[in-house]
């Protein structure tokens, strides 16, 4: 395999044993049709099914095109992609999920957009094949995100089939952030981004790794990582509530002077107090989210741990962000 392929495809894998064979067949066929040097980097993000065995079998079939990165645990989709970014050799870097909801055949469309001069190619899913509640949640979240971060132009943030120029990837790797949202991070460095529509399919097999909690965390990474809007919102809310509280105190004082002592309205006061306490606790939670990210960054712990790498020719690289349990293996 050439040390300098033109296209690098980076795919995170977590418990995808049912779809890996189809992914291999369709992806290699699509990349062969492009007729340009390529590599496929598959990061095994702590899979507990037979994905590890299948990935090694796929490597044995095409060691000149496929590279495998093995994590020693589950570090998340974006960290799995970042691990691939640290080892890519191509000038055009494609990211995609392993579930085949974004057809590999669409990669040629992204490559064409990159060759037209764009440095980031974002995508949006046309005729999405998701459940009703996922479509609604995605719609609402995209609207909220556009409201909070108007400078972050992204029609569909949940689509992972995207393309980046190698320069953008190198800048993202250099940040060394322990939590990030890759599509948004890329846009902060992009000079000429573009969005293109791509096909979307039903999940071929298996189930999504994103449960409700992970979806919430996923959105926290985006909002807390690229905007201080929640903090500004609670600052303005605090000013408004303080002003209203001052007016209310004046009202109660005048009422006492005019009407005299009374016990009516006690439960109303309790309701107002509980509401204000809820606002305070919510605000503390938002502040804590930002402080937690600061805490994660200042600890300088490795973002992920690589236990093994399968690749043909090995390039020995020094990386401060990754501690490898075993030295990288060269497999002939």
N, C-alpha and C positions, 0 to 999 in steps of 0.2 A: 504494500500500500504506500502511496505517496505520502510524505510527511506534510504536504501542503494541498489537501483537497480543496476544491472550490466551494463546496457546500457541506456544512455540518448540520446534522439533524439531532437535536437533543430531546430525549423523551424520559420523563420520570415514570417509574414502574412501581406500583404498590398493589400486590395481590391481584394480578391480571392474568392468571394462568389460562383462563378461558379464551382470551383474545390474542395472545402473543403470537400464535402461529399465523393467524389471519393478518395481524399487523406486519409480520415479517414478509409474507407473500406480497401483500398489496404495496407496502412501502418500498421494498427493493424493486418491484416492477415499475413503480412510479419514478423512482430515482434513476433506474436504468434508462427509462424513456427520455429523461432530460439530457442524457448523454454527456454529463460533465462529472469530473472526479468528485466523489462524495464520501462521507463517513457518517455512520449512525452511532450515536453515543446513548446507551441505555443505562440509566441510573436506577439500581434496585434499592428502593427506599424502605428497607427493612421488611420485605415481604415475608409472610408467614405461611404461604401456600407453596405450590411447586414452581413458582415463578423463577426462583434462583436456578433450579435445574434446567428449566426450559431456556433461560437466557444463555446458559453455558452451551447448550446444544445449538442454539442459533449462532453463537460465536464460532463454534466449530465448523459450521457450514460456510461462513463467509468471514474468516478472520481478517481478510484484507479490507473489509468495509465496516465491520461491526466492532465496537469497543464497549466493554461492560465495566461499570463502576459499581462496586458493592459497598453499601453502608452497613455499619454494624448495628444499626437501629433505625427507627423511623424519625426522620428529621423534617419531614414536610415537603410538599410539592416544589415550592420555590427554592428551597435549599438543594433539592435534588437537581433542579435546573442549574443553579449556580455552580454546583460541582461539575456539571458538564461544561459550563461556560469557561471554567478554569482550565479545561483541557482541550477545547476546540482548536482546530487547525485551519478551518475554512474561512473564507472571506465573507460568505453569506451564512448566517446562523439561523436555523429554523427551530422553533420550539413547537411541540404538539403533545397532546395527551395520548396515552396508549389505548384508550377505549374505542377508538375508531369513529367517534361521533363527528370528528372533523376528518373527512376523507383525505388520505395521503395524496390522492390524485390532484388535489387543489394546490399542492406545493409549487407546481410549475407556474401558477398564477402569481404567487408571491415572489418567485425568482424573477419573473418578468418585471414586476414592479420595482424590485431592487435594482435591476439592470437599467431601468429607466432613470435612475439617479436618486432614488429615495434611500434614506439611511435607516428608517424604521417603517415597517409595513404592519399596521394593525388590521384586524379583521372583525367583521360582524357576521353573525350567523343569520342566513336567510332561511325563512320557513323552518324555524326551530322545531325539533321533534321531542320536546320535553313535556313533562306533565304541566297541567294548568297552574298549579301552585308555584312551580319553579319559574314559569313564564311571568307570573304576576310579581313574585318577589324580585326577580331580575329587573323587571320594568320599574318598580318602585325604587329599587336601590340605584339604578342608573339615573333616575330623576333626582334623587337626593344627592348623589355624588356630583352631578352636574351643578346643582345648587350650591353645594359646599365648596367645590373646586372648579369654578368656571374655566380656569386656564388649562385644566387637564381635559383636553378634547379626546374623548374615547367613547364611541357609540356603544360598544359591547365589551365590557371589561372582563367578562367571564370566558371569552373565547381564547384558548391558549395557542391556537395555530397562528403564529406570528413570525416575522422575519426581522433580523437585525444585522446591520453592518458590523463587521469585526471590531471596528473602532468603538462603536457603542457598547458592545459586549465587554471589551477591555476596560472601559470606564466603569461599567457596572461592577465588574469584579474588583476593581480598585477601591470601591467604597468600603468593602469589608463589613457591611452591616449584617447584624445577626438576625434581624427580621426586616423583610422588605416585600414590596409588591413589584415584580419585575416589569410588567407593561408600563406602569406609571413611572418607574425609575428610568426606563428607556426614553420616555417622552421628555424628561427633564434635560437630557443630553442631545436629543434629536434636533437637527437643523432643517430637515426636509421630510417630515413624516407624511404618511398617507394611509387611508383606510380603504379596504376592498371587501366586497361581499363574497362569502364562500358558502358552499353547501353545508348542510347539517343533517346527520343521520341519527336514528335511534341507536341506543347502546346495543352493541352486538351481543354481549354476554356479561355476566357478572353484575355487580352493584357498585354504585358510586361510593368512593371513600369519604365524600363530604357529607357528614350528617349535619343536623341543625346547628350544633355547637361549633363545628368547624367552619361552617358558613359565617357564623357571627365573628369568629376569630379572624377569618379571611378578610372580612370587611373592616375590622378594627385595624388590621395591618395597613390597609389602604388609607383609611381616614387619618389615623394617628401618625402614620409614616410620612404623609405628604400634605398635611393641612393642620393649622392650629385653630381652625374655625370652631370646633367644639369648645375650646377654652375661651375664645372671644365671645361665643354665644352665651356662656354662663357668666361672663363678666357683665355683659349687657343685661342679662336676666337679673343678676344680683343688684345692679343699679336700679332697675325698674321696680323690683320687689321692695328694695329699701325705701324708695320714694313712696310707693303705695302704702307701705307700713307706717311711714311718718304721717301721711295724710290720715290714715286710719286712727292713729293715736290721737291726733288733733281732734278728730271727730268724736272719739270716745270721751275725751276730756271735756269738750263743749257739751256733750250729752249729759255728762255727770253734773256739770254746773247748772244746766238748765232743768233737767228732769230730776236729778238726785240719784242716790245709790239704787241699783237694781241688779237682779240676777238673771234677767232675761238675756238670751244671746250667748250663754255660756257654751252650749254645744257648737254654736257657730264659730266661736273662738277656738274651740278644740279642733274643729275641722280645718280652719285656716292654719293652725299650728302644725297639724299633721301634714298638710300640703307643703308648707314651707320646709319642714324637716325632710320630706321626701325629695324636694328640690336640692337641698343641701347634700343629702346622701348621694344623689345622682351626680351632682357636681364633683363630689369627692371621688366617685368612681372614675369619672373622666380624667381628673387630675392624676389619679393613681395609675391609669392606663399609660399616660405619658411618662410618669416617673418610673414605672416598671420597664419601659423601653430604654430609658436612660440607664437604669440599673443593669439591664442585660448588656448594653454596649460597653459600659465602663469595666465590667468583669473581664472582658477580653477572652472569654472562653471560646474554644473552637466552634464554628457554626455547625459543623458536621464532622463525623469520623468515618474515614474510608478504611475498610478492612481488606479490600482486594481490588485489583484492576486487571482486566484482561484486555490486552491489545497486542498488535503485532510488533512494530518497532517501538521501543520505549524512548521517551524523552525525559530525562531526569530533570525535574523542575523543583525549585525551592519555593514552598508556599507557606507563609506565616500563618494563614488562617486555617490550615488543615493539618491535623495530626493523623498520620497513617499508622494503624496498628501493625500492619505487615508491610514490608517493602513491596513496591509495585513489581508484578511478575511480568517477565517477557516470555510469551508463549510462542514457540516456533511451530 
